[in-house]
Amino acid sequence: MVWKGKVPGFYETWEECKLQIEGFPEAVYKAFKNKELALKASKDGWEYYIGFDERKLNFSEEDRKRIGDPIVESLSVDAACKGNPGIMEYRGVHTGSGREKFRQGPYPDATVNIGEFLALVHGLAYLKQKGSKVPIYSDSRTAMSWVRNKKVKTKLQRSPKNQKLFQLVERALFWLENNTWENKVIKWETDYWGEIPADFGRK
């Protein structure tokens, strides 16, 4: 569903959606698992649906109090990989609006774990550069662990195709070792909030 794009509306494929948002400033869009929910979202407006999943309707009061809602003034990061290893890209978006703040890739012969790690470090560096202390969301416990431990544990082998990727990993590790940050890194609660706003909508 594209709320803000070249031609707002419902699109059945990512390729069609991508044509409407590429190059459009502050595009707002989201994937839904079925047409009915997408069409309902088109009428309701994007404000409620960024970070929304219909499973929220089944929250108990205890769940709501325990989990709460996402912090809208924050950054969300995610990666997508066609094949694993395969062609990977990652991005960061403003959680509340879905506005894209950065996107990198595609990188060949990569993994989604490495992509999510790079996205998280890129997000931390981006926020530090902006002087922003807002939290950052990731739905990857692996990426969060790698950032916390400042160590990447991957079985991916170096190859001529992914040489640049490994250089980015080394640069990210160097940044972690030589920088501090005040931003909280928070696990995105997918089971309660739906897909992270930075999700590429290709599942």
C-alpha positions as CSV (number, residue, x, y, z in Angstrom):
1,M,0.0,0.0,0.0
2,V,1.4,3.4,-1.0
3,W,0.0,6.3,0.9
4,K,2.6,8.9,-0.3
5,G,4.2,8.3,-3.6
6,K,4.1,9.2,-7.3
7,V,0.6,7.6,-7.6
8,P,-0.8,6.6,-4.1
9,G,-2.8,3.4,-4.1
10,F,-2.8,-0.4,-3.7
11,Y,-0.2,-2.4,-5.6
12,E,0.0,-6.2,-5.8
13,T,3.8,-6.6,-6.3
14,W,6.9,-5.0,-4.8
15,E,8.1,-4.1,-8.3
16,E,4.9,-2.0,-8.9
17,C,5.2,-0.4,-5.5
18,K,8.9,0.4,-6.0
19,L,8.1,2.4,-9.1
20,Q,5.9,4.7,-7.1
21,I,8.3,5.4,-4.2
22,E,11.8,5.5,-5.8
23,G,12.9,9.1,-6.0
24,F,9.8,10.4,-4.2
25,P,10.7,12.4,-1.1
26,E,9.2,11.2,2.2
27,A,7.4,8.2,0.6
28,V,5.2,6.3,3.0
29,Y,4.2,2.7,2.2
30,K,3.8,-0.7,3.8
31,A,3.2,-4.3,2.7
32,F,0.1,-6.2,4.0
33,K,-0.5,-10.0,3.9
34,N,-3.9,-9.6,2.1
35,K,-5.7,-7.2,-0.2
36,E,-8.6,-6.7,2.3
37,L,-6.4,-5.3,5.0
38,A,-4.4,-3.1,2.5
39,L,-7.6,-1.6,1.2
40,K,-8.9,-0.9,4.7
41,A,-5.5,0.8,5.5
42,S,-5.9,3.0,2.4
43,K,-9.1,4.4,3.9
44,D,-7.9,4.6,7.5
45,G,-4.6,6.4,6.7
46,W,-1.0,5.5,7.3
47,E,-0.7,6.9,10.8
48,Y,-2.2,3.8,12.5
49,Y,-0.7,1.2,10.2
50,I,3.0,2.0,10.2
51,G,4.2,-0.8,12.6
52,F,0.7,-2.3,12.7
53,D,-0.3,-5.9,12.4
54,E,-3.8,-7.3,12.8
55,R,-2.5,-9.4,15.6
56,K,-2.6,-6.2,17.7
57,L,-6.4,-6.7,17.8
58,N,-5.9,-9.8,19.9
59,F,-3.8,-8.2,22.6
60,S,-4.9,-8.7,26.1
61,E,-4.7,-5.8,28.5
62,E,-1.8,-7.5,30.2
63,D,0.0,-7.7,26.9
64,R,-0.6,-4.0,26.1
65,K,0.7,-3.0,29.5
66,R,3.7,-5.3,29.3
67,I,4.8,-4.7,25.7
68,G,3.4,-1.2,25.1
69,D,3.6,0.5,21.8
70,P,6.7,1.3,19.6
71,I,8.4,4.6,20.2
72,V,7.4,6.5,17.1
73,E,10.3,9.0,17.4
74,S,13.0,6.4,16.7
75,L,14.9,4.7,13.8
76,S,14.0,1.2,12.6
77,V,16.5,-0.9,10.5
78,D,16.2,-4.1,8.6
79,A,17.8,-6.1,5.7
80,A,16.5,-8.3,2.9
81,C,18.4,-11.0,1.1
82,K,17.3,-12.9,-2.0
83,G,18.8,-16.2,-1.2
84,N,21.1,-16.8,1.8
85,P,23.8,-16.2,0.8
86,G,22.4,-14.0,-2.0
87,I,21.8,-10.5,-3.0
88,M,21.3,-8.3,0.1
89,E,20.3,-4.7,0.8
90,Y,19.5,-2.9,4.0
91,R,17.8,0.3,5.1
92,G,16.8,2.5,8.0
93,V,13.5,4.4,8.3
94,H,11.8,6.7,10.7
95,T,9.6,4.4,12.8
96,G,6.6,6.7,13.0
97,S,6.2,7.7,9.4
98,G,8.1,5.0,7.5
99,R,10.2,7.7,5.8
100,E,13.4,6.2,4.5
101,K,16.6,7.7,6.0
102,F,19.2,5.5,4.2
103,R,19.4,2.5,2.0
104,Q,22.5,0.5,0.9
105,G,23.1,-2.3,-1.6
106,P,22.5,-4.5,-3.4
107,Y,25.5,-6.6,-2.3
108,P,26.1,-10.0,-3.9
109,D,27.1,-13.2,-2.0
110,A,25.8,-11.8,1.3
111,T,23.6,-13.0,4.2
112,V,20.7,-11.4,6.0
113,N,22.5,-11.5,9.3
114,I,25.4,-9.5,8.0
115,G,22.9,-7.1,6.4
116,E,21.0,-6.6,9.6
117,F,24.3,-6.0,11.5
118,L,25.4,-3.5,8.9
119,A,22.0,-1.8,9.1
120,L,22.2,-1.5,12.8
121,V,25.8,-0.1,12.9
122,H,24.9,2.3,10.0
123,G,21.8,3.4,12.0
124,L,23.9,4.1,15.1
125,A,26.5,6.1,13.1
126,Y,23.7,8.0,11.3
127,L,22.1,9.0,14.6
128,K,25.4,10.0,16.1
129,Q,26.2,12.1,13.1
130,K,22.8,13.8,13.4
131,G,23.3,14.4,17.1
132,S,20.2,12.3,17.8
133,K,19.7,10.2,20.9
134,V,16.5,8.5,19.8
135,P,16.3,4.7,20.1
136,I,16.9,2.3,17.3
137,Y,14.9,-0.8,16.6
138,S,16.1,-4.1,15.1
139,D,14.1,-7.4,14.8
140,S,17.4,-9.4,14.7
141,R,18.7,-10.7,18.0
142,T,21.8,-11.9,16.1
143,A,22.6,-8.4,14.8
144,M,22.0,-6.9,18.3
145,S,24.4,-9.6,19.8
146,W,27.1,-8.8,17.2
147,V,26.9,-5.1,18.0
148,R,26.8,-5.7,21.7
149,N,29.9,-8.0,21.6
150,K,31.6,-6.0,18.8
151,K,32.2,-9.3,17.0
152,V,30.7,-10.9,13.9
153,K,30.2,-14.6,13.9
154,T,29.4,-15.6,10.4
155,K,30.1,-18.8,8.4
156,L,30.0,-16.8,5.1
157,Q,33.3,-17.3,3.2
158,R,35.1,-14.4,1.6
159,S,34.9,-14.5,-2.2
160,P,35.8,-12.1,-5.0
161,K,32.1,-11.2,-5.2
162,N,31.7,-10.2,-1.5
163,Q,35.1,-8.5,-1.0
164,K,33.4,-5.1,-0.6
165,L,30.9,-6.6,1.8
166,F,33.6,-7.8,4.1
167,Q,35.3,-4.4,3.9
168,L,32.1,-2.9,5.2
169,V,31.9,-5.4,8.0
170,E,35.5,-4.5,9.0
171,R,34.7,-0.8,8.9
172,A,31.6,-1.3,11.0
173,L,33.6,-3.2,13.6
174,F,36.2,-0.5,13.6
175,W,33.4,2.1,14.2
176,L,32.1,0.1,17.1
177,E,35.5,-0.1,18.7
178,N,36.2,3.6,18.4
179,N,32.8,5.1,19.2
180,T,30.3,5.4,21.9
181,W,26.5,6.1,21.6
182,E,23.6,6.9,23.9
183,N,20.9,5.4,21.7
184,K,19.1,2.5,23.1
185,V,19.1,-0.6,20.8
186,I,15.7,-2.2,21.2
187,K,14.3,-5.5,20.0
188,W,11.3,-4.9,17.7
189,E,8.4,-7.0,19.0
190,T,7.2,-8.6,15.7
191,D,4.7,-10.9,17.3
192,Y,2.8,-7.9,18.8
193,W,3.6,-5.0,16.4
194,G,3.8,-6.8,13.1
195,E,6.8,-6.4,10.7
196,I,9.3,-3.7,11.5
197,P,8.7,-0.5,9.5
198,A,12.0,-1.0,7.7
199,D,10.9,-4.4,6.4
200,F,11.2,-4.7,2.6
201,G,7.8,-6.4,2.3
202,R,9.1,-9.4,0.3
203,K,8.2,-12.3,2.6
